[in-house]
Amino acid sequence: MKKKYSIFNIIKNTLSKNENWQKMWRSPEPKKSYEVIIVGGGGHGLGTAYYLAKEHGIKNIAVIEKGWLGSGNTGRNTTIIRSNYLWNESAFLYDHSLKIWENLSSELNYNVMFSQRGVMNLAHNEHDIKEMRRRISANRLNGLDSRWIDTNEIKKLVPIMNTDNLRYPVLGAAFQPRGGVARHDAVAWGFAMRADEMGVDIIQNCEVKKIKTENGKVLGVETSKGFINSEKVGVVASGHTSVLAATAGIRLPLQSRPLQALVSEPIKPVINTVVMSNAVHAYVSQSDKGELVIGAGTDGYNSFTQRGGYDVIEETVRAIVELYPIFGKMKMLRQWGGIVDICPDASPIISKCDVKGLYFNCGWGTGGFKATPGSANVFAHTIANDKPHKINAAFSLDRFVTGRLVDEHGAAAVAH
Ligand SMILES: Cc1cc2nc3c(=O)[nH]c(=O)nc-3n(C[C@H](O)[C@H](O)[C@H](O)COP(=O)(O)OP(=O)(O)OC[C@H]3O[C@@H](n4cnc5c(N)ncnc54)[C@H](O)[C@@H]3O)c2cc1C
């Protein structure tokens, strides 16, 4: 039965002390076989199952998650959403997603708290200015709402920012007003709930140990709950995708590194947009609870520790305090890390591979949350039709053979 969220439902459940809410999804035991298996219960994996069921009529699907839903990077990220990437291919992909974000709460009838408060990328030197102006021009040619703002406008939008008395002065910024933030858990839960209603089995606490193949075809997956048969397997396991691919004999061009973030104690509203800086490598926004949400960069080496080096956090906090001196006295509440999967060209892989029935959606690095609904939508198309959607055709694995890379290091240089 469709679970509805309405003001009446909330009042009714408040009166019964919130003890009678319906479960948002079932917890089934895995069946012996499925038409499609999705490995990874993050936003991209759950969204893929949702679109496979909704748009392609495939209902016999399992999403297999080794922990709990959203326990990977979906529940660990700083939720910045924007689409102002340089190349046409990326702009189309990320804006496809941004357009879905704009209507996602109503589509899922679940509030993903998408807040379009704008995203600002600061320029601190001549190189930044040239790179950002070039990107703004490319964005505008692609119909995106990207524009240059000067220091006066920056000061109006963020009065607490120190723009000139610092090592790297602020010289202007690229600004995308339609960008913003959303509530990460809600995205996973919203997709999970609606996929479950359409019959998708969401299986948590079940680790995929091996992808089984024979004669160039996928047969299914070995899991901690036994073997599950399927002729189509989509792997959406972020930092652990290369490990899973290796079990099928495939070597992916990915590096897995810890990426960290931290939040402060809550304070009254002081910053009503998202501010990012590549040069000093830090970014900040303020959550609805009032916490400053601060993002750092990746560690300089591969690792699966989900923690990250202290030096990275120290450097980030130094940069934040220099840009916003009033944050100097604040206490930080929590710090954490997630394992991100980085491609050599800083663009994702949404692709088939040489093994029939095996598909990968990975390589989102430090910036895949923003792409969640769009990526899921085109990945579902790729799996259902065994060929890419026109939006993800450029993000196939063979670009690392043909050399047609989509180099987004400029637009993706800071973790976001
Ligand atoms: C600190 C941090 C900040 C970030 N900030 C931003 C940001 O501001 N904006 C942005 O756009 N992006 C950001 N990102 C990146 C973003 O979080 C990811 O690109 C995105 O969430 C990836 O989603 P996903 O569904 O592909 O992966 P995940 O959410 O990681 O889901 C993959 C799932 O696969 C599961 N899994 C792994 N191995 C197995 C296995 N063997 N068997 C079964 N399940 C398995 C994992 O447990 C996990 O739940 C950030 C990332 C981090 C770590």
The ligand as an SDF file (V2000), in Angstrom:
LIG
                    3D

 53 58  0  0  0  0  0  0  0  0999 V2000
   32.7470   13.3740    3.1470 C   0  0  0  0  0  0  0  0  0  0  0  0
   32.0870   13.3600    1.7910 C   0  0  0  0  0  0  0  0  0  0  0  0
   31.5270   14.5230    1.2880 C   0  0  0  0  0  0  0  0  0  0  0  0
   30.9090   14.5240    0.0420 C   0  0  0  0  0  0  0  0  0  0  0  0
   30.2860   15.6500   -0.3680 N   0  0  0  0  0  0  0  0  0  0  0  0
   29.5850   15.6480   -1.5250 C   0  0  0  0  0  0  0  0  0  0  0  0
   28.8370   16.8090   -1.9000 C   0  0  0  0  0  0  0  0  0  0  0  0
   28.7810   17.8060   -1.1810 O   0  0  0  0  0  0  0  0  0  0  0  0
   28.1540   16.7770   -3.0750 N   0  0  0  0  0  0  0  0  0  0  0  0
   28.1920   15.6850   -3.9100 C   0  0  0  0  0  0  0  0  0  0  0  0
   27.6080   15.7440   -4.9890 O   0  0  0  0  0  0  0  0  0  0  0  0
   28.8660   14.5480   -3.5510 N   0  0  0  0  0  0  0  0  0  0  0  0
   29.5580   14.5060   -2.3750 C   0  0  0  0  0  0  0  0  0  0  0  0
   30.2390   13.3840   -1.9980 N   0  0  0  0  0  0  0  0  0  0  0  0
   30.2480   12.2030   -2.8900 C   0  0  0  0  0  0  0  0  0  0  0  0
   28.9470   11.4290   -2.7500 C   0  0  0  0  0  0  0  0  0  0  0  0
   28.6770   11.1570   -1.4060 O   0  0  0  0  0  0  0  0  0  0  0  0
   28.9930   10.1150   -3.5190 C   0  0  0  0  0  0  0  0  0  0  0  0
   29.5000   10.3090   -4.8240 O   0  0  0  0  0  0  0  0  0  0  0  0
   27.6110    9.4870   -3.6340 C   0  0  0  0  0  0  0  0  0  0  0  0
   26.9070    9.5700   -2.4320 O   0  0  0  0  0  0  0  0  0  0  0  0
   27.7440    8.0450   -4.0530 C   0  0  0  0  0  0  0  0  0  0  0  0
   26.4970    7.4160   -3.9260 O   0  0  0  0  0  0  0  0  0  0  0  0
   26.3790    5.8760   -4.2130 P   0  0  0  0  0  0  0  0  0  0  0  0
   24.9720    5.4830   -4.0170 O   0  0  0  0  0  0  0  0  0  0  0  0
   27.0180    5.5700   -5.5160 O   0  0  0  0  0  0  0  0  0  0  0  0
   27.3620    5.2260   -3.1320 O   0  0  0  0  0  0  0  0  0  0  0  0
   27.1440    4.8590   -1.6130 P   0  0  0  0  0  0  0  0  0  0  0  0
   26.1490    5.7230   -0.9400 O   0  0  0  0  0  0  0  0  0  0  0  0
   28.5010    4.7640   -0.9970 O   0  0  0  0  0  0  0  0  0  0  0  0
   26.4840    3.4280   -1.7160 O   0  0  0  0  0  0  0  0  0  0  0  0
   27.2280    2.2770   -2.0500 C   0  0  0  0  0  0  0  0  0  0  0  0
   26.7540    1.1770   -1.1390 C   0  0  0  0  0  0  0  0  0  0  0  0
   27.3510   -0.0440   -1.5380 O   0  0  0  0  0  0  0  0  0  0  0  0
   27.5070   -0.8350   -0.3860 C   0  0  0  0  0  0  0  0  0  0  0  0
   28.4680   -1.8970   -0.6810 N   0  0  0  0  0  0  0  0  0  0  0  0
   29.8040   -1.7660   -0.8850 C   0  0  0  0  0  0  0  0  0  0  0  0
   30.3500   -2.9890   -1.0970 N   0  0  0  0  0  0  0  0  0  0  0  0
   29.3390   -3.8850   -1.0330 C   0  0  0  0  0  0  0  0  0  0  0  0
   29.2660   -5.2990   -1.1470 C   0  0  0  0  0  0  0  0  0  0  0  0
   30.3550   -6.0410   -1.3800 N   0  0  0  0  0  0  0  0  0  0  0  0
   28.0620   -5.8950   -1.0090 N   0  0  0  0  0  0  0  0  0  0  0  0
   26.9360   -5.1630   -0.7810 C   0  0  0  0  0  0  0  0  0  0  0  0
   26.9500   -3.8180   -0.6390 N   0  0  0  0  0  0  0  0  0  0  0  0
   28.1350   -3.1930   -0.7710 C   0  0  0  0  0  0  0  0  0  0  0  0
   27.9850    0.1670    0.6630 C   0  0  0  0  0  0  0  0  0  0  0  0
   27.7720   -0.3100    1.9740 O   0  0  0  0  0  0  0  0  0  0  0  0
   27.1630    1.3940    0.3170 C   0  0  0  0  0  0  0  0  0  0  0  0
   26.0050    1.5230    1.1150 O   0  0  0  0  0  0  0  0  0  0  0  0
   30.8830   13.3360   -0.7540 C   0  0  0  0  0  0  0  0  0  0  0  0
   31.4460   12.1620   -0.2500 C   0  0  0  0  0  0  0  0  0  0  0  0
   32.0300   12.1630    1.0250 C   0  0  0  0  0  0  0  0  0  0  0  0
   32.6180   10.8890    1.5550 C   0  0  0  0  0  0  0  0  0  0  0  0
  1  2  1  0
  2  3  1  0
  2 52  2  0
  3  4  2  0
  4  5  1  0
  4 50  1  0
  5  6  2  0
  6  7  1  0
  6 13  1  0
  7  8  2  0
  7  9  1  0
  9 10  1  0
 10 11  2  0
 10 12  1  0
 12 13  2  0
 13 14  1  0
 14 15  1  0
 14 50  1  0
 15 16  1  0
 16 17  1  0
 16 18  1  0
 18 19  1  0
 18 20  1  0
 20 21  1  0
 20 22  1  0
 22 23  1  0
 23 24  1  0
 24 25  2  0
 24 26  1  0
 24 27  1  0
 27 28  1  0
 28 29  2  0
 28 30  1  0
 28 31  1  0
 31 32  1  0
 32 33  1  0
 33 34  1  0
 33 48  1  0
 34 35  1  0
 35 36  1  0
 35 46  1  0
 36 37  1  0
 36 45  1  0
 37 38  2  0
 38 39  1  0
 39 40  1  0
 39 45  2  0
 40 41  1  0
 40 42  2  0
 42 43  1  0
 43 44  2  0
 44 45  1  0
 46 47  1  0
 46 48  1  0
 48 49  1  0
 50 51  2  0
 51 52  1  0
 52 53  1  0
M  END
$$$$
